[in-house]
Amino acid sequence: MAKNRINELKQQLVQRQTEELLLNQAQEREDVEKAHVMEYQQFNQDWDQQMMQIEEEHGSAIQALEEKHVRELEENRQTLENKLPLTFKNSAELLNLKKIQIQLAKAKE
């Protein structure tokens, strides 16, 4: 009877240790899952902040470029207006058409 009781107690001890081990593993798994969720949320928050920061930087860069382009365009416009009036050369085709027009005008006289 004593041998049977010792075997029962050993089996109960093994079963209790197994249950404790499974319980500890389940608790650790839950803790790891919670930590993972927290890390994921923190990552998303950091990512959102970085994206907002980058969008603000891009917006200010675009605005600065637009202002620079407007300023350069105005400077170029003023430079062109301050230059002496340009004289353009007539193209060969235009000169040819003018000769033909003059000849046709003379022929109708």
Residue frames as qw, qx, qy, qz and C-alpha x, y, z in Angstrom:
[[0.000, 0.886, 0.464, 0.000, 0.00, 0.00, 0.00],
 [0.314, -0.783, 0.102, 0.527, 2.83, 2.33, 0.84],
 [0.404, -0.107, 0.601, 0.681, 4.46, 1.64, -2.51],
 [0.180, 0.629, 0.663, 0.363, 1.20, 2.40, -4.32],
 [0.159, -0.925, -0.270, 0.216, 0.75, 5.58, -2.30],
 [0.384, -0.572, 0.320, 0.651, 4.32, 6.69, -3.13],
 [0.331, 0.180, 0.688, 0.621, 3.71, 6.01, -6.84],
 [0.047, 0.811, 0.567, 0.139, 0.41, 7.95, -6.69],
 [0.270, -0.868, -0.056, 0.413, 2.13, 10.86, -4.97],
 [0.408, -0.300, 0.502, 0.701, 4.94, 10.80, -7.55],
 [0.242, 0.457, 0.697, 0.497, 2.37, 10.77, -10.38],
 [0.089, -0.907, -0.406, 0.071, 0.48, 13.64, -8.72],
 [0.371, -0.700, 0.170, 0.585, 3.75, 15.54, -8.32],
 [0.361, -0.013, 0.625, 0.692, 4.68, 15.00, -11.99],
 [0.117, 0.674, 0.656, 0.319, 1.17, 15.98, -13.06],
 [0.209, -0.909, -0.233, 0.276, 1.22, 19.10, -10.85],
 [0.391, -0.507, 0.351, 0.684, 4.69, 20.09, -12.19],
 [0.302, 0.264, 0.691, 0.601, 3.46, 19.54, -15.75],
 [0.003, -0.835, -0.539, -0.113, 0.40, 21.71, -15.11],
 [0.309, -0.826, -0.010, 0.472, 2.55, 24.43, -13.52],
 [0.406, -0.229, 0.523, 0.714, 4.92, 24.30, -16.46],
 [0.197, 0.515, 0.682, 0.480, 2.04, 24.59, -18.94],
 [0.148, -0.905, -0.382, 0.115, 0.54, 27.42, -16.88],
 [0.379, -0.665, 0.189, 0.615, 3.90, 29.24, -16.77],
 [0.356, 0.041, 0.626, 0.692, 4.37, 28.78, -20.51],
 [0.085, 0.729, 0.620, 0.279, 0.87, 30.10, -21.20],
 [0.250, -0.895, -0.176, 0.323, 1.56, 33.11, -18.97],
 [0.407, -0.441, 0.391, 0.698, 4.88, 33.77, -20.70],
 [0.296, 0.346, 0.683, 0.572, 3.21, 33.49, -24.11],
 [0.035, -0.880, -0.470, -0.056, 0.56, 36.02, -23.06],
 [0.351, -0.786, 0.058, 0.505, 3.28, 38.34, -21.75],
 [0.403, -0.155, 0.555, 0.711, 5.22, 38.03, -25.00],
 [0.189, 0.594, 0.663, 0.413, 2.06, 38.70, -27.03],
 [0.162, -0.925, -0.294, 0.176, 1.28, 41.78, -24.93],
 [0.398, -0.602, 0.279, 0.633, 4.85, 43.00, -25.36],
 [0.372, 0.163, 0.659, 0.633, 4.57, 42.40, -29.11],
 [0.071, 0.801, 0.557, 0.207, 1.33, 44.36, -29.31],
 [0.276, -0.886, -0.077, 0.365, 2.87, 47.20, -27.32],
 [0.431, -0.351, 0.466, 0.689, 5.95, 47.26, -29.55],
 [0.291, 0.436, 0.686, 0.505, 3.73, 47.23, -32.63],
 [0.051, -0.912, -0.407, -0.003, 1.68, 50.15, -31.32],
 [0.372, -0.756, 0.145, 0.519, 4.82, 52.07, -30.40],
 [0.440, -0.041, 0.597, 0.670, 6.26, 51.40, -33.85],
 [0.186, 0.672, 0.617, 0.364, 3.07, 52.66, -35.50],
 [0.189, -0.935, -0.209, 0.216, 3.09, 55.81, -33.37],
 [0.424, -0.557, 0.351, 0.622, 6.73, 56.48, -34.18],
 [0.394, 0.222, 0.674, 0.584, 6.09, 55.80, -37.86],
 [0.084, 0.840, 0.513, 0.157, 3.12, 58.16, -37.94],
 [0.281, -0.877, 0.004, 0.389, 5.17, 60.88, -36.24],
 [0.446, -0.311, 0.518, 0.661, 8.02, 60.43, -38.69],
 [0.312, 0.474, 0.675, 0.471, 5.65, 60.53, -41.65],
 [0.040, -0.937, -0.345, 0.048, 4.02, 63.72, -40.36],
 [0.383, -0.729, 0.221, 0.523, 7.45, 65.26, -39.85],
 [0.436, -0.029, 0.636, 0.637, 8.56, 64.26, -43.35],
 [0.207, 0.706, 0.609, 0.297, 5.34, 65.62, -44.88],
 [0.166, -0.942, -0.140, 0.257, 5.86, 68.93, -43.06],
 [0.422, -0.516, 0.425, 0.613, 9.46, 69.11, -44.28],
 [0.378, 0.261, 0.694, 0.554, 8.39, 68.34, -47.85],
 [0.083, 0.864, 0.493, 0.067, 5.62, 70.90, -47.66],
 [0.231, -0.884, 0.069, 0.400, 8.00, 73.59, -46.49],
 [0.450, -0.263, 0.583, 0.624, 10.57, 72.57, -49.13],
 [0.315, 0.530, 0.675, 0.405, 7.93, 72.76, -51.87],
 [0.035, -0.949, -0.298, 0.100, 6.78, 76.14, -50.62],
 [0.368, -0.699, 0.290, 0.540, 10.38, 77.41, -50.54],
 [0.433, 0.032, 0.672, 0.600, 10.93, 76.16, -54.10],
 [0.207, 0.756, 0.580, 0.223, 7.75, 77.82, -55.31],
 [0.168, -0.941, -0.069, 0.287, 8.82, 81.11, -53.72],
 [0.443, -0.458, 0.488, 0.597, 12.28, 80.75, -55.27],
 [0.401, 0.334, 0.697, 0.493, 10.79, 80.07, -58.71],
 [0.085, 0.905, 0.415, 0.044, 8.48, 83.06, -58.46],
 [0.296, -0.844, 0.149, 0.422, 11.37, 85.28, -57.36],
 [0.452, -0.232, 0.613, 0.605, 13.65, 84.02, -60.16],
 [0.338, 0.583, 0.656, 0.340, 10.87, 84.42, -62.71],
 [0.022, -0.968, -0.223, 0.117, 10.33, 88.00, -61.62],
 [0.389, -0.668, 0.363, 0.521, 14.07, 88.68, -61.75],
 [0.454, 0.085, 0.694, 0.552, 14.29, 87.23, -65.26],
 [0.218, 0.794, 0.543, 0.166, 11.27, 89.26, -66.35],
 [0.151, -0.948, -0.007, 0.280, 12.82, 92.48, -65.03],
 [0.472, -0.415, 0.527, 0.571, 16.16, 91.64, -66.62],
 [0.405, 0.361, 0.692, 0.477, 14.49, 91.15, -69.99],
 [0.086, 0.913, 0.397, 0.036, 12.47, 94.35, -69.64],
 [0.301, -0.849, 0.148, 0.407, 15.58, 96.38, -68.76],
 [0.548, -0.093, 0.566, 0.609, 17.49, 95.21, -71.83],
 [0.205, 0.393, -0.289, -0.848, 17.33, 97.22, -75.02],
 [0.804, 0.344, 0.221, -0.431, 14.61, 96.17, -77.41],
 [0.548, -0.189, 0.742, 0.336, 15.79, 93.21, -79.39],
 [0.514, 0.524, -0.304, -0.608, 15.80, 93.24, -83.16],
 [0.774, 0.031, 0.631, -0.041, 14.84, 90.00, -84.75],
 [0.026, 0.351, -0.693, -0.629, 16.12, 88.76, -88.09],
 [0.778, 0.270, 0.016, -0.567, 13.60, 87.67, -90.63],
 [0.714, -0.104, 0.684, 0.105, 13.68, 84.05, -91.62],
 [0.115, -0.195, 0.708, 0.669, 14.58, 83.00, -95.16],
 [0.110, 0.472, 0.858, 0.167, 11.04, 81.81, -95.72],
 [0.026, 0.818, 0.393, -0.420, 9.60, 85.16, -94.66],
 [0.079, -0.588, 0.350, 0.725, 11.97, 87.05, -96.95],
 [0.130, 0.058, 0.851, 0.505, 11.05, 84.77, -99.82],
 [0.083, 0.655, 0.749, -0.043, 7.32, 85.31, -99.20],
 [0.018, -0.790, -0.119, 0.602, 7.84, 89.09, -99.13],
 [0.098, -0.342, 0.604, 0.713, 9.64, 88.96, -102.51],
 [0.094, 0.333, 0.883, 0.318, 6.78, 86.91, -103.97],
 [0.029, 0.768, 0.553, -0.322, 4.26, 89.37, -102.57],
 [0.043, -0.676, 0.172, 0.715, 6.11, 92.31, -104.10],
 [0.087, -0.121, 0.773, 0.617, 6.35, 90.59, -107.49],
 [0.068, 0.522, 0.843, 0.114, 2.64, 89.73, -107.46],
 [0.000, -0.792, -0.322, 0.518, 1.79, 93.28, -106.50],
 [0.048, -0.516, 0.418, 0.746, 3.86, 94.63, -109.41],
 [0.109, 0.121, 0.879, 0.448, 2.25, 92.18, -111.83],
 [0.067, 0.680, 0.724, -0.096, -1.24, 93.40, -110.97],
 [0.037, -0.597, -0.013, 0.801, -0.32, 97.03, -111.66]]
